[in-house]
Amino acid sequence: MSSKHFDYWQDHSVHYLTMANSYEKRQILHHPDGYGKKTGDCGDTVEFFLRVKEDRLEEICFETDGCRNTNACGNTIVHLAENRTIDDAWELTPEDVIDYLETLPEESEHCAELSIGAFYMALADLTKN
């Protein structure tokens, strides 16, 4: 019985590789319109920073101390939500993130839930301001 060795660069989808290895949106926005922070049971923390213009998410950034899978999930949320209306952004789910990434390991799907949770907290913070 032989099991195939997993090759990170060959066996992950292009979407996963792009999102997992991008750091362009990993930054802190000072004075954001919305902010959310959540720490998962795994110990990873994700923070989202939102800037809104005319009911649209004009700029989204995030920070995490988590693993590459959490980075991929954070970047996917930015990719899927930026320039959407606030109401549309509330429609994003962990399943949308998982589906977009295509090859997020099943044991890391909690990273999508954690990231969406922090994103929802940032969206909720918009209504307080």
ChimeraX commands (.cxc) that place a marker at each C-alpha (Angstrom):
marker #1 position 0.00,0.00,0.00 radius 0.5
marker #1 position 1.65,3.21,-1.12 radius 0.5
marker #1 position 0.41,6.66,-0.36 radius 0.5
marker #1 position 1.22,9.56,-2.62 radius 0.5
marker #1 position 3.40,12.25,-1.07 radius 0.5
marker #1 position 1.59,15.60,-0.96 radius 0.5
marker #1 position 3.43,18.20,-3.05 radius 0.5
marker #1 position 2.45,21.66,-1.78 radius 0.5
marker #1 position 3.13,23.48,-5.07 radius 0.5
marker #1 position 1.63,20.84,-7.35 radius 0.5
marker #1 position -1.33,19.55,-5.34 radius 0.5
marker #1 position -2.90,22.83,-4.19 radius 0.5
marker #1 position -5.18,24.89,-6.42 radius 0.5
marker #1 position -3.93,28.12,-7.97 radius 0.5
marker #1 position -6.47,30.01,-5.82 radius 0.5
marker #1 position -5.12,28.44,-2.64 radius 0.5
marker #1 position -1.49,29.11,-3.56 radius 0.5
marker #1 position -2.24,32.72,-4.48 radius 0.5
marker #1 position -4.17,33.44,-1.29 radius 0.5
marker #1 position -1.86,31.51,1.06 radius 0.5
marker #1 position 1.26,33.25,-0.20 radius 0.5
marker #1 position -0.02,36.82,-0.54 radius 0.5
marker #1 position 0.81,39.44,2.05 radius 0.5
marker #1 position -0.37,42.54,0.19 radius 0.5
marker #1 position -3.50,42.98,2.34 radius 0.5
marker #1 position -1.83,41.94,5.61 radius 0.5
marker #1 position -1.63,45.32,7.24 radius 0.5
marker #1 position -3.26,47.43,9.90 radius 0.5
marker #1 position -5.52,50.25,8.75 radius 0.5
marker #1 position -5.34,53.10,11.21 radius 0.5
marker #1 position -8.72,54.62,12.12 radius 0.5
marker #1 position -10.83,52.01,10.29 radius 0.5
marker #1 position -14.59,52.41,9.95 radius 0.5
marker #1 position -15.01,48.83,11.16 radius 0.5
marker #1 position -12.79,46.56,13.22 radius 0.5
marker #1 position -13.15,42.96,14.36 radius 0.5
marker #1 position -10.85,40.58,16.19 radius 0.5
marker #1 position -11.32,36.92,17.01 radius 0.5
marker #1 position -9.12,34.20,18.46 radius 0.5
marker #1 position -9.89,30.59,17.65 radius 0.5
marker #1 position -9.59,27.48,19.77 radius 0.5
marker #1 position -6.42,26.71,17.78 radius 0.5
marker #1 position -4.80,29.88,19.16 radius 0.5
marker #1 position -4.79,31.82,15.87 radius 0.5
marker #1 position -5.99,35.41,16.04 radius 0.5
marker #1 position -7.42,37.29,13.07 radius 0.5
marker #1 position -8.18,41.01,12.90 radius 0.5
marker #1 position -10.11,42.74,10.09 radius 0.5
marker #1 position -10.00,46.45,9.28 radius 0.5
marker #1 position -12.68,47.95,7.03 radius 0.5
marker #1 position -12.91,51.28,5.26 radius 0.5
marker #1 position -16.29,52.18,3.76 radius 0.5
marker #1 position -17.30,54.66,1.11 radius 0.5
marker #1 position -20.93,55.11,0.04 radius 0.5
marker #1 position -22.07,51.81,1.60 radius 0.5
marker #1 position -19.31,49.82,-0.14 radius 0.5
marker #1 position -16.29,48.14,1.40 radius 0.5
marker #1 position -13.70,50.32,-0.26 radius 0.5
marker #1 position -10.71,48.82,1.51 radius 0.5
marker #1 position -10.27,45.68,3.59 radius 0.5
marker #1 position -7.09,44.63,5.35 radius 0.5
marker #1 position -6.36,41.97,7.93 radius 0.5
marker #1 position -3.68,40.83,10.30 radius 0.5
marker #1 position -3.11,37.39,11.75 radius 0.5
marker #1 position -0.60,35.54,13.84 radius 0.5
marker #1 position -1.94,32.32,12.37 radius 0.5
marker #1 position -0.81,29.70,9.92 radius 0.5
marker #1 position -0.67,29.80,6.14 radius 0.5
marker #1 position -4.23,28.41,5.98 radius 0.5
marker #1 position -5.53,31.31,8.06 radius 0.5
marker #1 position -3.64,33.71,5.80 radius 0.5
marker #1 position -5.30,32.08,2.78 radius 0.5
marker #1 position -8.74,32.48,4.36 radius 0.5
marker #1 position -8.15,36.14,5.28 radius 0.5
marker #1 position -6.98,36.97,1.77 radius 0.5
marker #1 position -9.95,35.15,0.27 radius 0.5
marker #1 position -12.37,37.23,2.32 radius 0.5
marker #1 position -10.65,40.40,1.13 radius 0.5
marker #1 position -10.81,39.16,-2.46 radius 0.5
marker #1 position -14.48,38.19,-2.26 radius 0.5
marker #1 position -15.72,41.18,-0.22 radius 0.5
marker #1 position -13.78,44.24,-1.36 radius 0.5
marker #1 position -16.00,46.68,-3.29 radius 0.5
marker #1 position -19.18,44.85,-2.31 radius 0.5
marker #1 position -21.98,46.57,-0.46 radius 0.5
marker #1 position -22.13,46.04,3.27 radius 0.5
marker #1 position -25.35,44.02,2.91 radius 0.5
marker #1 position -23.74,41.77,0.29 radius 0.5
marker #1 position -20.67,41.28,2.48 radius 0.5
marker #1 position -22.88,39.80,5.23 radius 0.5
marker #1 position -23.75,37.00,2.78 radius 0.5
marker #1 position -20.20,35.59,2.74 radius 0.5
marker #1 position -19.88,32.27,4.55 radius 0.5
marker #1 position -17.05,29.96,5.56 radius 0.5
marker #1 position -18.25,27.63,2.79 radius 0.5
marker #1 position -17.68,30.41,0.22 radius 0.5
marker #1 position -14.10,30.73,1.42 radius 0.5
marker #1 position -13.54,26.95,1.39 radius 0.5
marker #1 position -15.09,26.62,-2.07 radius 0.5
marker #1 position -12.97,29.44,-3.49 radius 0.5
marker #1 position -9.74,27.99,-2.13 radius 0.5
marker #1 position -10.64,24.51,-3.46 radius 0.5
marker #1 position -7.81,22.72,-1.61 radius 0.5
marker #1 position -7.98,24.08,1.95 radius 0.5
marker #1 position -7.21,20.98,4.05 radius 0.5
marker #1 position -10.32,19.64,5.78 radius 0.5
marker #1 position -8.61,19.78,9.17 radius 0.5
marker #1 position -8.07,23.53,8.59 radius 0.5
marker #1 position -11.63,24.49,7.67 radius 0.5
marker #1 position -11.90,26.05,11.13 radius 0.5
marker #1 position -9.57,28.77,9.73 radius 0.5
marker #1 position -12.36,29.83,7.36 radius 0.5
marker #1 position -14.85,29.93,10.24 radius 0.5
marker #1 position -12.44,31.95,12.40 radius 0.5
marker #1 position -11.72,34.43,9.61 radius 0.5
marker #1 position -15.39,34.90,8.72 radius 0.5
marker #1 position -16.15,35.38,12.43 radius 0.5
marker #1 position -13.61,38.21,12.70 radius 0.5
marker #1 position -14.92,39.71,9.45 radius 0.5
marker #1 position -18.52,39.63,10.76 radius 0.5
marker #1 position -17.33,41.38,13.93 radius 0.5
marker #1 position -15.81,44.14,11.79 radius 0.5
marker #1 position -19.07,44.44,9.82 radius 0.5
marker #1 position -21.04,44.66,13.08 radius 0.5
marker #1 position -18.65,47.35,14.30 radius 0.5
marker #1 position -19.63,49.48,11.26 radius 0.5
marker #1 position -23.16,49.83,12.62 radius 0.5
marker #1 position -21.83,51.25,15.92 radius 0.5
marker #1 position -20.02,54.12,14.21 radius 0.5
marker link #1:1,2 radius 0.2
marker link #1:2,3 radius 0.2
marker link #1:3,4 radius 0.2
marker link #1:4,5 radius 0.2
marker link #1:5,6 radius 0.2
marker link #1:6,7 radius 0.2
marker link #1:7,8 radius 0.2
marker link #1:8,9 radius 0.2
marker link #1:9,10 radius 0.2
marker link #1:10,11 radius 0.2
marker link #1:11,12 radius 0.2
marker link #1:12,13 radius 0.2
marker link #1:13,14 radius 0.2
marker link #1:14,15 radius 0.2
marker link #1:15,16 radius 0.2
marker link #1:16,17 radius 0.2
marker link #1:17,18 radius 0.2
marker link #1:18,19 radius 0.2
marker link #1:19,20 radius 0.2
marker link #1:20,21 radius 0.2
marker link #1:21,22 radius 0.2
marker link #1:22,23 radius 0.2
marker link #1:23,24 radius 0.2
marker link #1:24,25 radius 0.2
marker link #1:25,26 radius 0.2
marker link #1:26,27 radius 0.2
marker link #1:27,28 radius 0.2
marker link #1:28,29 radius 0.2
marker link #1:29,30 radius 0.2
marker link #1:30,31 radius 0.2
marker link #1:31,32 radius 0.2
marker link #1:32,33 radius 0.2
marker link #1:33,34 radius 0.2
marker link #1:34,35 radius 0.2
marker link #1:35,36 radius 0.2
marker link #1:36,37 radius 0.2
marker link #1:37,38 radius 0.2
marker link #1:38,39 radius 0.2
marker link #1:39,40 radius 0.2
marker link #1:40,41 radius 0.2
marker link #1:41,42 radius 0.2
marker link #1:42,43 radius 0.2
marker link #1:43,44 radius 0.2
marker link #1:44,45 radius 0.2
marker link #1:45,46 radius 0.2
marker link #1:46,47 radius 0.2
marker link #1:47,48 radius 0.2
marker link #1:48,49 radius 0.2
marker link #1:49,50 radius 0.2
marker link #1:50,51 radius 0.2
marker link #1:51,52 radius 0.2
marker link #1:52,53 radius 0.2
marker link #1:53,54 radius 0.2
marker link #1:54,55 radius 0.2
marker link #1:55,56 radius 0.2
marker link #1:56,57 radius 0.2
marker link #1:57,58 radius 0.2
marker link #1:58,59 radius 0.2
marker link #1:59,60 radius 0.2
marker link #1:60,61 radius 0.2
marker link #1:61,62 radius 0.2
marker link #1:62,63 radius 0.2
marker link #1:63,64 radius 0.2
marker link #1:64,65 radius 0.2
marker link #1:65,66 radius 0.2
marker link #1:66,67 radius 0.2
marker link #1:67,68 radius 0.2
marker link #1:68,69 radius 0.2
marker link #1:69,70 radius 0.2
marker link #1:70,71 radius 0.2
marker link #1:71,72 radius 0.2
marker link #1:72,73 radius 0.2
marker link #1:73,74 radius 0.2
marker link #1:74,75 radius 0.2
marker link #1:75,76 radius 0.2
marker link #1:76,77 radius 0.2
marker link #1:77,78 radius 0.2
marker link #1:78,79 radius 0.2
marker link #1:79,80 radius 0.2
marker link #1:80,81 radius 0.2
marker link #1:81,82 radius 0.2
marker link #1:82,83 radius 0.2
marker link #1:83,84 radius 0.2
marker link #1:84,85 radius 0.2
marker link #1:85,86 radius 0.2
marker link #1:86,87 radius 0.2
marker link #1:87,88 radius 0.2
marker link #1:88,89 radius 0.2
marker link #1:89,90 radius 0.2
marker link #1:90,91 radius 0.2
marker link #1:91,92 radius 0.2
marker link #1:92,93 radius 0.2
marker link #1:93,94 radius 0.2
marker link #1:94,95 radius 0.2
marker link #1:95,96 radius 0.2
marker link #1:96,97 radius 0.2
marker link #1:97,98 radius 0.2
marker link #1:98,99 radius 0.2
marker link #1:99,100 radius 0.2
marker link #1:100,101 radius 0.2
marker link #1:101,102 radius 0.2
marker link #1:102,103 radius 0.2
marker link #1:103,104 radius 0.2
marker link #1:104,105 radius 0.2
marker link #1:105,106 radius 0.2
marker link #1:106,107 radius 0.2
marker link #1:107,108 radius 0.2
marker link #1:108,109 radius 0.2
marker link #1:109,110 radius 0.2
marker link #1:110,111 radius 0.2
marker link #1:111,112 radius 0.2
marker link #1:112,113 radius 0.2
marker link #1:113,114 radius 0.2
marker link #1:114,115 radius 0.2
marker link #1:115,116 radius 0.2
marker link #1:116,117 radius 0.2
marker link #1:117,118 radius 0.2
marker link #1:118,119 radius 0.2
marker link #1:119,120 radius 0.2
marker link #1:120,121 radius 0.2
marker link #1:121,122 radius 0.2
marker link #1:122,123 radius 0.2
marker link #1:123,124 radius 0.2
marker link #1:124,125 radius 0.2
marker link #1:125,126 radius 0.2
marker link #1:126,127 radius 0.2
marker link #1:127,128 radius 0.2
marker link #1:128,129 radius 0.2
view
